[in-house]
Amino acid sequence: MVSYLDGYDAVFLPGKIHGAEHQIYIIYYNPDADNGNGCFEIEVLDAERIVELYEYVDGDAENFFTLLPDWFQGKWYYCDRKCIDFKNYVECYNEADFIIGRDGGMGAELNLIVSSFC
C-alpha cells in the first residue's frame, strides 16, 4: 500500500470523489506547504484542456506534466490539515484509480488521464 505521505499523484477519474463527469482530480500531499505543516494539493482537470494540452505536447508525458500548472492555473486547490476534507483525502487516497509508483510511471498516468476522455 502506498502512503499519501509519499507525495505521489493519486488520480481520480470522473465522478469518483467529486461527482463531475467531465473532470479528473489529481491529489498529492506536499509536506512543505502550509509553512511546513503539509497539505494536499488538488488539481482539477477538465476534458477540453486535457486534450488540448496533450495535443500541444504531442503526447510527451514529461512536457505535459511540466506545463500542467500553467494550463490549469486557477484550478488548483489546497487542503491543509485544518480543512474538514483533509481526513477524507487521507482515507480515499489508496482508492484512487491510479497512483504513481503503485500503478505505473508518468507515461501510464498520462495515458489513463487522456484515455478517460478520448
C-alpha positions in Angstrom: 0.0 0.0 0.0 1.3 3.5 -0.9 1.0 6.2 1.7 -0.2 9.7 0.9 2.9 10.9 2.8 5.0 9.7 -0.1 3.6 12.6 -2.2 2.7 10.6 -5.3 0.0 11.7 -7.6 -3.4 9.9 -7.0 -5.7 10.2 -10.0 -9.4 10.0 -9.5 -11.4 9.6 -12.7 -14.6 11.5 -13.5 -17.2 11.1 -10.8 -15.1 9.1 -8.4 -14.7 11.5 -5.4 -16.2 14.7 -6.9 -19.2 13.9 -9.0 -18.2 15.9 -12.1 -18.3 13.7 -15.2 -16.0 16.0 -17.2 -13.3 16.4 -14.6 -10.4 14.4 -13.2 -8.9 15.1 -9.8 -5.2 14.6 -9.1 -4.3 14.9 -5.5 -0.9 14.7 -3.9 0.5 15.6 -0.5 3.0 18.4 -0.3 4.8 18.2 3.1 6.5 21.6 2.6 3.2 23.5 2.0 1.4 25.5 4.7 4.6 26.6 6.4 5.9 23.0 6.7 2.7 21.6 8.1 1.8 19.9 4.9 -1.3 19.9 2.8 -3.0 18.2 -0.1 -2.8 19.9 -3.5 -5.8 19.2 -5.6 -5.6 19.6 -9.4 -9.0 19.8 -11.1 -8.5 18.9 -14.8 -11.3 19.3 -17.4 -11.6 17.2 -20.5 -11.2 20.0 -23.0 -7.9 21.4 -21.7 -6.5 17.9 -21.1 -7.0 17.0 -24.8 -5.6 20.4 -25.9 -2.5 20.2 -23.8 -2.0 16.5 -24.8 -2.1 17.6 -28.5 0.1 20.6 -27.8 2.9 18.5 -26.3 2.4 15.7 -28.9 1.8 13.2 -26.2 5.1 13.8 -24.4 4.3 13.0 -20.7 7.2 15.0 -19.2 6.2 18.1 -21.1 2.5 17.5 -20.3 3.1 17.5 -16.5 5.6 20.4 -16.7 3.0 22.6 -18.5 0.1 21.4 -16.5 0.2 24.1 -13.8 0.2 26.9 -16.4 -2.7 25.4 -18.4 -4.8 24.8 -15.3 -3.9 28.0 -13.4 -6.7 28.8 -11.1 -7.9 25.2 -11.0 -5.6 24.2 -8.1 -6.9 23.9 -4.6 -5.3 23.3 -1.3 -6.5 21.3 1.7 -4.4 21.8 4.8 -4.6 19.7 8.0 -7.2 22.1 9.5 -9.5 21.6 6.5 -12.6 19.4 7.1 -11.9 17.4 4.0 -8.2 16.6 4.9 -9.2 13.3 6.6 -11.4 12.3 3.7 -8.5 12.7 1.3 -6.3 10.6 3.5 -8.9 7.9 3.7 -9.7 7.8 -0.1 -6.1 8.2 -1.3 -5.5 4.4 -1.9 -8.8 4.1 -3.6 -7.5 6.3 -6.5 -7.8 4.9 -10.0 -4.1 5.4 -10.4 -1.2 6.2 -8.1 2.3 6.8 -9.4 4.6 4.1 -8.2 1.7 1.7 -7.5 0.2 1.6 -11.0 3.0 2.8 -13.2 5.0 5.8 -14.1 4.4 9.3 -15.6 3.6 7.9 -19.1 1.0 5.5 -17.7 -0.6 8.3 -15.7 -0.9 10.4 -18.8 -2.4 7.6 -20.8 -5.0 7.0 -18.2 -5.9 10.6 -18.0 -6.2 11.1 -21.7 -8.0 7.8 -22.4 -10.7 8.9 -19.9 -11.9 11.5 -22.3 -10.9 10.2 -25.8 
